[in-house]
Amino acid sequence: MSLQTNLQGRLRNTSLPRSHGLMPVFEAVVNSIHSIEEKGNADNGKIVLRINRATQGGLDLDTKALPPIIGFTITDNGCGFDQANFKSFETLDSDHKIDKGCRGVGRLMWLKVFDLVEIESYFFDADGELKKRTFRFDDKLGVNGEQVETATDQQTGTSIKLIGFDENFRKQVPTKGESIANQLLEHVLWYFVRQGSAPKILVEDAGEVFDLDHLLEEHMHASAFLETIKIRDYSFDLTHIKFRASVNKKHQLALCAANRLVKEESIQGKLPGLYGKISDSSGEFTYTCYVSSEYLNEHVRSERTSFDIAEDVEDMLNEVSFKDIRDAVLERTKAYLQDVLAENVSAGRKRVDDFINNHAPRYRPIANYVSEELLIVDPEKSDKDLELHLHAQWYEVERQLVSEGHDIMQPQSEEHVEEYKERLSEYLRKA
């Protein structure tokens, strides 16, 4: 039985949040990495992401403002669109590169964000002859205008031009080339850290060139630390990274699938001592843990912007929830950063003690009735925020007293007199 695919209908049913306008561009770069790997020249591989902007002439723009981005061109020296790769491109949901985590829908993302894709590719055919293939891809005609001809003095490789950047997506992405290069680095960080090698990747923007190798060197505070843990019955690989404090990041958990960044979540303040500024003997840094697993690969949504994973699940189900992942990672984060966190915990507790002793002694009586973790704060917290925090703890202790006072008025039927006296004495002491 033959099934027809309505490309425009399929695009309508494909979800891509407006904040993910660069995802199709980054996926094109990942495709180039795969093409270079397939050719077997990772050491000599090179990828250039060129940012195409509107020409300044004829536009009523502030001369200091960057011209708007109208598209991107991705060029690589990989194996090119040979017959197998071209056939796969024509087939939605292709499993041609399923071993690399590809879902066969990445090119749909191109047409969610761009009007037209033009492709020029050099490849060796079955007879070992170098050929050039050109074609276009749009939402009306799909793959169209294919031409194949004999090439002259060219190495294999591909140029993909993404044309007509949808304004709804364009308004949500960074305007500066360096910011785009930094986001691309995060998206493909796996290849630099986990794989141990990556092709040379450059981002070009109006004469400026950003080398991802150099950006990584500038961003990294120390070498990455790798480990594998078990969550329920599944293995998860953790990559602990310290970024230099100059990088505008928060402490976060980064979930990856098929070697790409998919979901980020702030963990700032989720552990005692994990605040805005943390430092070791080499200086200040921000922390990110990249998490990858076959479980995440299997549960990532086709557009790779989220996962089909519940926030929490019942223990009887052998499923891993976001809570399971978060709790397990934070436990390892606590161990990895134990010396750093210990110093911050000590400084945070001292900040509370000094504030109570010198500015707000009225909060001293509640210290024995508040959990230790709630008496550890960011040492940089302002007096105003610290007082609001302590006032919230004061209110909670008062709420407990009201509840316990009602219980005191109702002695339990099987409670011994001495037990009741002890409970009453503890309540009065607290009150």
Helices and strands as residue ranges (DSSP letters): H 7-12, G 18-20, H 23-39, G 42-44, E 46-53, E 69-76, H 83-90, G 98-100, H 106-113, E 114-124, E 130-138, E 142-150, E 157-165, H 167-170, H 177-187, H 189-193, E 200-205, E 208-211, H 212-219, E 225-231, E 234-244, E 252-257, E 260-266, E 278-280, E 283-292, H 294-299, H 322-336, H 338-358, G 361-369, G 372-375, H 383-408, H 417-430
